Amino acid sequence: MFKLENFKNTDSGNFFLMAGPCAIESEEMAFRIAEKIVGITTKLKIPYIFKGSYRKANRSKGSSFTGIGDEKALKILEKVGREFGVPTVTDIHESKEAAMAAAYVDVLQIPAFLCRQTDLLIAAAETGKVVNVKKGQFLSAGSMKFAVEKIKEAGNDKVILTDRGNTFGYQDLIVDYRGLPEMQSFGVPVVMDCTHSLQQPNQSSGVTGGKPALILTIAKAAIAVGADGLFIETHPDPKNAKSDGANMLHLDLLEETLEKLIRIRQAIL
């Protein structure tokens, strides 16, 4: 397992969790979500990384919410990590953002659409932070070995790969669970993104849809095939979330969901 400061419960035998809101909307909302998840993961002994995007660069419409300001959001992420004693993760979109974000968070995430961007991967690697690369919807699991190689060749062996489904037609995604063990064969932890894999992109409204009722189904299957971690975006009021509300898990459902997944994990160990 990669090493992170304040990464607790790593000897529990549980999968680890990356969870939080899609985007940092405010300090109050970030703290409300973090407090709830930290309480749950501490109780269940799940290693936890708080997730929040400081800026959303990939939006369907120009009028969509993109953020509250880079520095403001990054400072909130830093404060969450410090106040709750957990590592944090956020996405970066251009090479110049790597060093900036690395000053505030513990894990840099490469969005799926950017997973082949060599300069971005190298810039993230050179910060020395853990780098979580989302698998492109347009790529096979086997193709992700090249992303791992780029990061390791830049001198950083702290890599995570995250699956988020594959494009199926124009407005849907499917998950091929054969990809999880294939990516694990590259010698890195593999995560299943249980929320983005249920997106329904390219809707005529310009707002991405989703099927959150199937989050538990996706997560159960991922744990059953041996995923090292899960990625779940969650919010206390998904319908009014400023980004990706259509496929987020309601925060009130998280504890019950994780309890069920732990039982599956224990059954296969």
N, C-alpha and C positions, 0 to 999 in steps of 0.2 A: 504493500500500500504506500502511496506517495505520502510524504510528511508535510503536515500543515500545523502551524501554531494554533493552539486551542481546538484541535480536532479531537473531540472526546469520544469515548465508547468504541474505539477502534478494535478493542479486544473482545467485543461482545458477540462476535459471529454474525451480526446483522449486516444487511446491505447498508450502504450510506445513502444519504438523501441530500439532493440540492432542491431547495424549495423556497418560494417567496412570490412576490407579485411579478407580473410581467415587467412593469416599469416602476421606477421610483416616482410616486405621485406626490408625496409629502413626507415629512419626517414623522408626523403623527401616524400616518397609515403604515409606514415601514416598521415603526416600533410596535404598533399594534399586532401586525402579522408576525414579526420576529418573536415577540414575547410569547405568543400562542404556540408557535412551532417549537421554540426552545423548550417550553414546558412539556410538550408532547414527546419530543425526541429524548429529553432527559429521562422522563418516566419510562420510555420504552427502550432506552439504551441504544439509540440509533445515532451513528455519527452524522453530524449535520453541518451543511454549508448553506448560509443564507444567500439567496439569489435575488438580484434586482438589476434591471437594465438602467444605466444612467441616462442613456439616450436610445431612442428607437430610430434606426436609419432606414429600415426596410418597411415602408408603409405603402399600401395600395393607392391612397389618395393623398394629394399634397396638403389637404386640410386636416389629416389625421394627427393625433397627439404624438409628439416626438420626445417631449421631456420638459423638465422644469429648469433646465440649465445644467451644463456639464459639471461645473465645479460644485454647485449646490447639491446635486444628486450624489456625486462622488463623496462629498463630505458626510452625507447622511449614511452612505454605505460604510464608511470608515467608523462612524459613530455607532452604528448597529454592531459592528464587529467588536468594538471596544466595550460597549455597555453590556452586551450579552455574552461576550467571551466565545464567539464562534467565528470561523473563517467566512469570507464572503467571496462571491463571484459576480462578475459583470461582463457583458459583451464589449468587444472593440470592433471597429469597422475599417479603420485605416491604420497604416503602419505608425503614423505619428501619434496615434492615441495610446499605443502600448505602454510607453514609459509613463505617460500621464496617469492612466488608470492604475498602473502597477504601484503607484505611490499610495493608493488608497485601499486596494483590495488584495486578496490572497491568490485568487484564481482568475485568469483571463480566459474568456470564452470566445471562440471563433464561430460566428454564425454559419449556418449550413450553406447559404449561398456563397460564402467566401472561403470555404474550406480548401480550395485549390490555390488561393492567393499566396504565392510563395513569399513575397516580401512581408506580408502580414504575419504569416506563420513564423518567419525568422525573427521579426521584430518582437513578437510575443515571447518567443523562446529566449531571446537575449536579455529579457528582464529578469530571468531566473525564477519567475513565478510558475506555478502549475498551469498548464495550458489545456483547456477542455475544448476539443474540436468537435463541433456538430457535423455529422455525416450529411453531405448534400443529398437532397431528395432525388437527385439525378444520377447518383453514383451507386455502384455496388459496394458491398462491405469490403471486398477485397481491395478495392481502389484506395481505401483509407490508409493502407500501409505506407503510401507515399507521403501522406501528411505526417505520419509518425516519423518517417525517415528524415523529413525536412527539419523537424523540430530537434530530433536527436543529433543530427549532423551540425546543428547550430550550437550544440553543447548543452542541451537541456533534455534530461531523460524523464522529466515529470510531465507525463502526457495522460490525458483521459480522452476516450472517444465516446461520443454520445449518438445513438441512433434516434432518428425522428421520423422514420417511415420513408417510403418511396412514392414518387408521383404515380398516380394511377388515373389515367385520363387527364382531363383539364381541371377538375374540381374536387379531387379526392386524393387520399394517401392510403397506402397499405403498409403493414409491418411484416417484413420477412424475418422471422426469428432465427433463421439459420445464420443471419449476419452477426448475431451477438457472439457466439463461440468463435466464429471466423475472425472477428476483430480482436477477441481475447488472445488468439494465437499470436498476435503481434507483441505480446508481453506487456499490455497496458490494461488498466481497469476499463470496463465498458459499462456505460449507463444507458438506460432506456428513458427517453423523453416521453412520458405518458400523456402529456397534454398537447404538445405541438403535433404529435403523430395523429391526432384526431382532428386536426384542422381541415376545413373545407375552403381552400384558397380560390382566388379568382372569381368571386361572386360578382354578379352584375351590379350589386349595390356599392361595390368598392370596399366593403367591410368583410373580412374573413369570417367564415362560419366555423362551426365545430360540433362535436358530439361528446360533450363531457360525461354523459351517462355511461360511456364505455371506458372511462379512465381506469376503473378497477379491473376491467377485463384485460386491458393492455398491460397493466402492472402485474397482475397475477401470472400471465403468460411469461413475462420477462423474468420474474423471480423463479418461475418453474424451470426455465432453461439456464438459470445461473447468472443472471445479470449481477454485476458488482454493486451497482447503484441505480437509483431512480431520480429522475428530474420531474418535478411537479410544480406547475405554477398554480398558486392558490390565492384567494382573495375573500374577504368577508362579505363582499357584495359584487359578485362577478358581473351582474347585469349592468352595473354602473362603473365598472373598472374602465380606466381610460385607454387601455390597450389589451387586446386579445381576450376580452371577457367571455367570448363565445365558447372557448375551450378550456377555461380554468376550472379547477376544483373548488367548490365552496369550502372555505376554511373550517366550517363546522363539521365537515365530513372527513377531515384529514385523519384524526385520531383513529376512528373506526376503520378507515381504509388501511392504515399502517398496521393495525393490530391483525387484520386478516392476512396481510402480506408476510408478517413475521411468522405466522403459523405455517405458511407455505414454505418459507425459508427453513424453518426448523425441521420440516418434514423431509426435505431433500438433502439435508446435510449428512 
